Every structure is written in structure tokens, then in C-alpha cells.
């Protein structure tokens, strides 16, 4: 990491595989989302990697986590913080910029793409 470069460090962190996809799925959910539901929406991510990314996003204060141990099984839920929500707004602005300037003319070929539904 380049300790003195905020832009480089931020882009390096956000380019981690699945980080932005997780955040967009949380944004789509609208509020708290259970781990199992999040994993179901992102079938190609392993539970281990999802757990790692969630911990990293929580450490960066982009998401928050709550656990309800009064239920069986224990209910573990996540949602975007204000910072996470604002970050997804910025990424949506980048999407609009890319569409305007025809950075990627190809339509998405996925049938169920969280990135295209925002």
C-alpha cells in the first residue's frame, strides 16, 4: 500500500473481488440482510470468501453487523452504513459516466446481475 495516497489505497481496497458486489446486493435489499440470503443471491461466492469480505467491509465501516442469539439458528444480519451507501452512490455515478461516454457498449449477458438492476 502507498500510505500517503488516499486514492490509490481506496481503489486498491475496493478492487478486492466481491467487495462491491456485496455492497450492491446489500443496497438492493434495502435494509438488514441475513448472511444466508446474501450468499443465496451470490451463489458463486464461497461462504469463506463472503465471510472474509464481510469482516473487511465491517472493519472499514462500510457495513454494520448485528447478531440475534435469541433465535435458533442464530440470526446474523448486515446492512450498509451511511458511508457504504454513499460509496454505492459514487459507483452508480461512475456507471452513468461509463454509459454516457460509451466506455462499455456491450450489454450485460447475465440473466440475474445485481449491477444492472441498480
C-alpha positions as CSV (number, residue, x, y, z in Angstrom):
1,X,0.0,0.0,0.0
2,X,1.0,3.6,-0.6
3,X,0.5,5.1,2.8
4,X,0.3,8.6,1.5
5,X,-2.1,8.1,-1.4
6,X,-5.7,8.1,-0.4
7,X,-6.9,7.5,-4.0
8,X,-4.6,4.6,-4.6
9,X,-5.4,2.9,-1.2
10,X,-9.1,3.3,-1.7
11,X,-9.1,1.9,-5.2
12,X,-6.8,-0.9,-4.1
13,X,-9.2,-1.8,-1.3
14,X,-12.4,-1.6,-3.4
15,X,-10.9,-3.7,-6.2
16,X,-10.9,-6.8,-4.0
17,X,-13.0,-9.4,-5.6
18,X,-16.6,-9.4,-4.4
19,X,-16.4,-6.2,-2.3
20,X,-18.5,-4.0,-4.5
21,X,-20.9,-6.8,-5.5
22,X,-21.6,-7.5,-1.8
23,X,-22.3,-3.8,-1.2
24,X,-24.7,-3.6,-4.2
25,X,-26.6,-6.6,-3.0
26,X,-27.0,-5.0,0.4
27,X,-28.2,-1.8,-1.2
28,X,-30.7,-3.8,-3.2
29,X,-32.0,-5.5,-0.1
30,X,-32.9,-2.0,1.3
31,X,-32.2,-2.9,5.0
32,X,-30.8,-5.7,7.0
33,X,-30.0,-8.9,5.1
34,X,-29.2,-12.3,6.5
35,X,-25.9,-14.0,5.7
36,X,-27.8,-16.9,4.1
37,X,-29.9,-14.6,1.9
38,X,-26.8,-12.7,0.8
39,X,-25.0,-15.9,-0.1
40,X,-28.0,-17.2,-2.0
41,X,-28.1,-14.1,-4.1
42,X,-24.4,-14.5,-4.9
43,X,-24.2,-18.2,-5.5
44,X,-20.7,-18.2,-7.0
45,X,-19.0,-16.9,-3.9
46,X,-17.9,-19.4,-1.3
47,X,-19.1,-18.9,2.3
48,X,-15.5,-18.5,3.4
49,X,-14.8,-15.6,1.0
50,X,-18.1,-14.0,1.8
51,X,-17.3,-14.1,5.5
52,X,-13.9,-12.6,4.9
53,X,-15.2,-9.8,2.7
54,X,-18.0,-9.0,5.2
55,X,-15.4,-8.7,8.0
56,X,-13.2,-6.4,5.9
57,X,-16.2,-4.2,4.9
58,X,-17.2,-4.0,8.6
59,X,-13.7,-3.1,9.6
60,X,-13.8,-0.3,7.1
61,X,-17.1,0.9,8.5
62,X,-18.9,0.4,5.1
63,X,-21.3,-2.2,6.6
64,X,-22.6,-3.0,10.0
65,X,-23.3,-6.4,11.5
66,X,-25.7,-7.5,14.2
67,X,-26.3,-10.9,15.8
68,X,-29.6,-12.0,17.4
69,X,-28.8,-15.0,19.5
70,X,-32.3,-15.2,20.9
71,X,-33.3,-17.1,17.7
72,X,-32.3,-20.6,16.7
73,X,-30.4,-20.7,14.5
74,X,-28.6,-17.5,15.5
75,X,-29.6,-14.7,13.2
76,X,-26.6,-12.8,11.7
77,X,-27.5,-9.8,9.6
78,X,-25.7,-7.0,7.7
79,X,-26.5,-3.6,6.2
80,X,-24.8,-0.7,4.6
81,X,-23.6,2.2,6.8
82,X,-24.1,5.7,5.6
83,X,-20.6,5.6,4.3
84,X,-21.3,2.4,2.4
85,X,-24.5,3.8,1.0
86,X,-22.7,7.0,-0.2
87,X,-20.0,4.8,-1.8
88,X,-22.5,2.9,-3.8
89,X,-23.9,6.2,-5.0
90,X,-20.5,7.2,-6.3
91,X,-20.1,3.9,-8.1
92,X,-23.6,4.4,-9.7
93,X,-22.3,7.8,-10.8
94,X,-19.3,6.0,-12.4
95,X,-21.8,3.7,-14.2
96,X,-23.7,6.6,-15.6
97,X,-20.5,8.2,-16.7
98,X,-19.4,5.0,-18.5
99,X,-22.8,4.8,-20.2
100,X,-22.6,8.4,-21.3
101,X,-19.2,8.1,-22.8
102,X,-19.8,4.6,-24.1
103,X,-17.0,3.1,-22.1
104,X,-18.7,-0.3,-22.3
105,X,-21.1,-0.7,-25.2
106,X,-21.7,-4.3,-24.6
107,X,-25.0,-5.2,-22.8
108,X,-24.7,-7.4,-19.8
109,X,-25.2,-11.1,-20.7
110,X,-26.1,-12.2,-17.2
111,X,-29.7,-13.0,-16.5
112,X,-29.5,-12.1,-12.9
113,X,-27.0,-9.3,-12.5
114,X,-27.2,-7.1,-9.4
115,X,-25.0,-4.4,-11.1
116,X,-27.6,-3.9,-13.8
117,X,-30.6,-3.6,-11.6
118,X,-29.4,-0.5,-9.7
